[in-house]
Amino acid sequence: MIDRLRLASLAGIAVFLAAGCSSTVSMQMPTIPEPRLEKIPVDVAVRIPDQFHNFVHTEDVLGRDKWTIELGNSNANFFNQLFNYMFTSVIILGEDDDPRDYQFDALIEPSIEGFEFSIPNQTQTEAFAVWIRYRMNVYDSVGTRASSWTVNAYGKSQKEGIGGSNALKRAAVLAMRDAAALIVMQMEKVTKIRDLADGPLTPDSAEPETAVADASDQAGDEEPASVIGIFAIGGIDDVP
């Protein structure tokens, strides 16, 4: 009788392990301290596409564990807050708003081009990691694209307890903050957005080459975290 009970228990465990588990990570609105820098004197409109506003990533890991990461509104609100810190004037456009009905010098439209993550079972470590590839399209006041800029962001967090939802959420937040740091440090230089305050682009300056920003773009021996004092640039690690 005892042997039959043991066999039944083992069979139940085997079914549970084969079935795997499902985890959903819903992001809350992350906070970002106000950078200690002068605002860029440009009147900016920000248009958040539905894909960005409602971004959800679903993935089966190792054919067993299903993870769903919902960046959603937290990602959109995070960037709206960031741009309000960076520019003298910011208006938020809805998906159906016509930009021609508003006055601004530049329009910024962010999007997510890639999202990847890793969990301890994949890497044989105790860390969760998140990579996010953003694209920042910048347009002048008449709708001509002035710049298209790729921002590669990274965040890592150590495993806590049995589940991994909180650690993965922390890694995603750190990746978003990494992107914010790169945008604060490099956007003006890379996109030349300040020049749009002088008026729309001329025909010979439209559609420039795209640019990419990630940790390797930090120049010199300067310690990036000390530049602003609140961001760590080039991959933020949550080290225990």
C-alpha positions as a printed NumPy array, in Angstrom:
array([[  0.   ,   0.   ,   0.   ],
       [  2.792,   2.375,   0.956],
       [  4.677,   1.499,  -2.225],
       [  1.585,   2.289,  -4.303],
       [  1.244,   5.655,  -2.574],
       [  4.883,   6.433,  -3.26 ],
       [  4.488,   5.512,  -6.907],
       [  1.403,   7.709,  -7.176],
       [  3.237,  10.621,  -5.578],
       [  6.21 ,  10.212,  -7.894],
       [  3.892,  10.054, -10.889],
       [  2.2  ,  13.27 ,  -9.783],
       [  5.546,  15.011,  -9.413],
       [  6.619,  13.806, -12.859],
       [  3.432,  15.168, -14.425],
       [  3.95 ,  18.507, -12.648],
       [  7.554,  18.782, -13.842],
       [  6.618,  17.822, -17.399],
       [  3.858,  20.377, -17.476],
       [  6.184,  23.133, -16.352],
       [  4.872,  26.375, -14.958],
       [  3.54 ,  29.69 , -16.167],
       [  4.641,  33.067, -14.813],
       [  3.306,  36.526, -15.6  ],
       [  5.343,  39.624, -14.799],
       [  3.242,  42.797, -14.723],
       [  5.267,  45.965, -14.464],
       [  4.326,  48.757, -12.12 ],
       [  5.233,  52.348, -12.853],
       [  8.987,  52.604, -12.154],
       [ 10.31 ,  55.825, -10.731],
       [ 13.158,  57.837, -12.149],
       [ 14.93 ,  60.621, -10.245],
       [ 15.103,  63.932, -12.062],
       [ 18.496,  64.198, -13.794],
       [ 20.696,  67.057, -12.726],
       [ 21.027,  68.735, -16.106],
       [ 19.719,  71.74 , -17.993],
       [ 16.657,  71.075, -20.079],
       [ 17.118,  71.088, -23.835],
       [ 15.374,  74.229, -25.186],
       [ 13.1  ,  72.402, -27.617],
       [  9.307,  72.133, -27.652],
       [  8.674,  68.42 , -28.071],
       [  5.664,  66.281, -28.923],
       [  5.784,  62.618, -27.905],
       [  3.681,  60.076, -29.767],
       [  3.447,  56.631, -28.16 ],
       [  2.362,  53.891, -30.619],
       [ -0.054,  51.197, -29.455],
       [  2.711,  48.601, -29.843],
       [  4.767,  50.483, -27.282],
       [  1.87 ,  51.313, -24.991],
       [  0.648,  47.713, -24.814],
       [  3.864,  45.758, -25.219],
       [  3.698,  42.14 , -24.023],
       [  6.424,  39.538, -24.521],
       [  5.557,  35.835, -24.201],
       [  8.135,  33.074, -24.431],
       [  8.469,  29.373, -23.642],
       [ 11.818,  28.786, -21.946],
       [ 13.502,  25.43 , -22.533],
       [ 10.207,  24.118, -23.865],
       [  8.707,  23.978, -20.366],
       [  8.37 ,  27.296, -18.546],
       [  6.105,  29.931, -20.071],
       [  6.87 ,  33.54 , -19.179],
       [  4.744,  36.577, -19.981],
       [  6.243,  40.025, -19.413],
       [  3.84 ,  42.967, -19.623],
       [  5.689,  46.272, -19.969],
       [  2.517,  48.061, -21.007],
       [  1.651,  51.471, -19.619],
       [  4.587,  51.484, -17.211],
       [  7.003,  51.675, -20.132],
       [  5.077,  54.474, -21.847],
       [  4.675,  56.494, -18.643],
       [  8.342,  56.029, -17.831],
       [  9.42 ,  57.594, -21.125],
       [  6.867,  60.378, -20.881],
       [  8.345,  61.268, -17.502],
       [ 11.879,  61.094, -18.872],
       [ 11.156,  63.464, -21.766],
       [  9.473,  65.92 , -19.413],
       [ 12.726,  66.02 , -17.463],
       [ 14.786,  66.548, -20.62 ],
       [ 12.917,  69.213, -22.614],
       [ 11.469,  72.625, -21.82 ],
       [  8.022,  71.747, -23.159],
       [  6.408,  68.359, -23.81 ],
       [  2.973,  67.447, -25.131],
       [  1.753,  63.853, -25.305],
       [ -0.075,  62.844, -28.481],
       [ -2.51 ,  59.97 , -28.618],
       [ -2.419,  57.363, -31.352],
       [ -5.276,  59.105, -33.203],
       [ -4.107,  62.693, -32.66 ],
       [ -3.093,  64.625, -35.764],
       [  0.313,  66.274, -35.158],
       [ -0.685,  69.088, -37.515],
       [ -3.131,  70.278, -34.864],
       [ -0.291,  71.036, -32.434],
       [  2.696,  73.348, -32.328],
       [  6.099,  71.847, -31.562],
       [  9.689,  71.844, -32.795],
       [ 10.268,  68.089, -32.809],
       [  8.225,  64.92 , -32.521],
       [  9.656,  61.842, -30.785],
       [  8.16 ,  58.422, -31.454],
       [  9.699,  55.549, -29.455],
       [  9.214,  51.892, -30.309],
       [ 10.457,  48.53 , -29.059],
       [ 12.315,  46.532, -31.7  ],
       [ 13.5  ,  43.666, -29.544],
       [ 13.048,  42.14 , -26.1  ],
       [ 15.034,  39.231, -24.686],
       [ 15.499,  37.769, -21.239],
       [ 17.31 ,  34.93 , -19.538],
       [ 16.582,  32.996, -16.361],
       [ 18.896,  30.979, -14.092],
       [ 17.894,  27.636, -15.659],
       [ 19.267,  28.839, -18.987],
       [ 22.506,  30.408, -17.83 ],
       [ 23.329,  28.183, -14.841],
       [ 23.709,  31.304, -12.711],
       [ 21.597,  32.945, -10.015],
       [ 20.737,  35.944, -12.191],
       [ 17.819,  37.099, -14.304],
       [ 18.726,  39.404, -17.207],
       [ 16.724,  41.55 , -19.631],
       [ 17.772,  43.158, -22.918],
       [ 15.537,  45.756, -24.596],
       [ 16.221,  47.343, -27.984],
       [ 14.43 ,  50.661, -28.398],
       [ 14.206,  52.849, -31.482],
       [ 13.788,  56.6  , -31.167],
       [ 12.467,  58.191, -34.353],
       [ 12.701,  61.981, -34.338],
       [ 10.732,  64.157, -36.786],
       [ 10.714,  67.874, -37.445],
       [  7.601,  70.036, -37.163],
       [  6.367,  69.149, -40.656],
       [  6.84 ,  65.386, -40.314],
       [ 10.222,  64.889, -41.963],
       [ 12.307,  62.287, -40.213],
       [ 15.404,  63.889, -38.717],
       [ 16.941,  60.913, -36.954],
       [ 16.435,  57.229, -36.259],
       [ 18.333,  56.067, -33.209],
       [ 18.632,  52.568, -31.717],
       [ 19.166,  52.292, -27.952],
       [ 20.282,  48.936, -26.546],
       [ 19.567,  48.552, -22.829],
       [ 20.411,  45.868, -20.276],
       [ 19.468,  45.023, -16.707],
       [ 20.348,  42.147, -14.375],
       [ 18.99 ,  41.092, -10.999],
       [ 19.881,  38.259,  -8.649],
       [ 17.385,  35.503,  -7.893],
       [ 15.376,  35.918,  -4.706],
       [ 13.514,  33.042,  -3.067],
       [ 11.799,  30.254,  -4.971],
       [  9.96 ,  32.208,  -7.665],
       [ 11.593,  34.511, -10.157],
       [  8.874,  37.044, -11.018],
       [ 10.185,  39.782,  -8.744],
       [ 13.777,  39.323,  -9.894],
       [ 12.777,  39.424, -13.563],
       [ 10.659,  42.509, -12.91 ],
       [ 13.658,  44.152, -11.251],
       [ 15.861,  43.291, -14.24 ],
       [ 13.31 ,  44.835, -16.629],
       [ 13.147,  48.033, -14.564],
       [ 16.939,  48.252, -14.556],
       [ 16.999,  47.824, -18.336],
       [ 14.51 ,  50.684, -18.684],
       [ 16.676,  52.865, -16.451],
       [ 19.73 ,  51.912, -18.484],
       [ 17.925,  53.119, -21.612],
       [ 16.979,  56.334, -19.82 ],
       [ 20.607,  56.949, -18.892],
       [ 21.766,  56.471, -22.47 ],
       [ 19.025,  58.768, -23.774],
       [ 19.876,  61.505, -21.276],
       [ 23.581,  61.288, -22.068],
       [ 23.49 ,  60.883, -25.837],
       [ 20.188,  61.897, -27.42 ],
       [ 21.025,  65.53 , -28.056],
       [ 24.412,  64.693, -29.56 ],
       [ 23.236,  61.78 , -31.697],
       [ 19.917,  63.113, -32.989],
       [ 20.785,  66.845, -33.174],
       [ 17.29 ,  67.474, -31.826],
       [ 18.269,  70.914, -30.53 ],
       [ 18.699,  72.12 , -34.133],
       [ 15.005,  71.528, -34.811],
       [ 14.15 ,  74.499, -32.597],
       [ 15.389,  76.635, -35.515],
       [ 12.778,  75.229, -37.872],
       [ 12.141,  72.228, -40.135],
       [ 14.934,  70.412, -41.925],
       [ 16.151,  71.516, -45.3  ],
       [ 15.851,  68.951, -48.131],
       [ 19.553,  68.079, -48.076],
       [ 19.533,  67.301, -44.343],
       [ 16.543,  64.952, -44.273],
       [ 16.684,  61.183, -43.751],
       [ 20.13 ,  60.885, -42.143],
       [ 21.798,  57.559, -41.404],
       [ 20.583,  55.646, -38.377],
       [ 22.617,  55.538, -35.177],
       [ 23.032,  53.007, -32.394],
       [ 23.699,  53.596, -28.707],
       [ 24.693,  51.057, -26.098],
       [ 27.272,  50.65 , -23.381],
       [ 30.168,  50.569, -25.846],
       [ 29.381,  54.118, -26.957],
       [ 30.635,  55.627, -23.706],
       [ 33.797,  57.504, -24.555],
       [ 37.023,  57.914, -22.628],
       [ 37.862,  56.84 , -19.095],
       [ 35.058,  58.843, -17.536],
       [ 32.966,  57.084, -14.921],
       [ 29.468,  57.29 , -16.452],
       [ 27.568,  56.935, -13.202],
       [ 29.16 ,  60.109, -11.857],
       [ 28.163,  62.227, -14.835],
       [ 24.555,  62.516, -13.747],
       [ 24.857,  61.078, -10.279],
       [ 21.669,  59.015, -10.424],
       [ 22.08 ,  56.637, -13.366],
       [ 24.533,  53.83 , -13.93 ],
       [ 25.244,  53.612, -17.627],
       [ 26.239,  50.668, -19.743],
       [ 24.328,  47.8  , -18.139],
       [ 22.954,  48.153, -14.659],
       [ 23.616,  45.161, -12.434],
       [ 21.721,  44.48 ,  -9.24 ],
       [ 24.551,  42.96 ,  -7.237],
       [ 23.734,  41.449,  -3.847]])
